[in-house]
Amino acid sequence: ILTANNDGALTTQKILYPAFRLTKTTNQTISNETRTKITYETTNFDTDNAVSSSTFTAPVAGKYYFYSHSQVHAGANSNLNYCENYLYKNGTSIGYGLFDFRNNPGHNFSATYHLVVDMAVNDTMEVYVRCEDTSGDPEVQGNTTENRSFFGAYRIGS
């Protein structure tokens, strides 16, 4: 998008910025039936240096499209009863996706959640998960070559 000032000088506007994407590259053991923050080891991109310790801090106010994908693994077959994938804004849950398998427990599942959120400057966003694994050993999976668990966002407007 091009805009012009009063003198007719053209400037280019960044579209879909700021933006970031984080990826898990190692497995993370989480406490059974406890909301646990996911830690991401790799920053795929961070256009405005707005991510620290797996937490995004909005450098610009506006509407952001957030996405999270978490591959959860139970300790054994037929042990995964449910999984919840949360987005936390400023330390509080603002929404989650629930996948309930209690009538037919599984072993692995990829929990995905997407949400458009109004963010003010310095608002923060993080991802948490909670799972019930009857073996008591759930984990969020990471991998260096496959995108098993990731978190990202981009600004879509003011």
Secondary structure, DSSP 8 states (H G I E B T S, - for coil): -EEE-TT--EEE--SS-SEEEEE--S-EE--TTS-EE----EEEEETTS-EETTEEE-SS-EEEEEEEEEEEE-SSTT-EEEEEEEEEETTEEEEEEEEE-TTS-BSEEEEEEEEEEEE-TT-EEEEEEEEEETTS--EE---SSS--SEEEEEEEE-
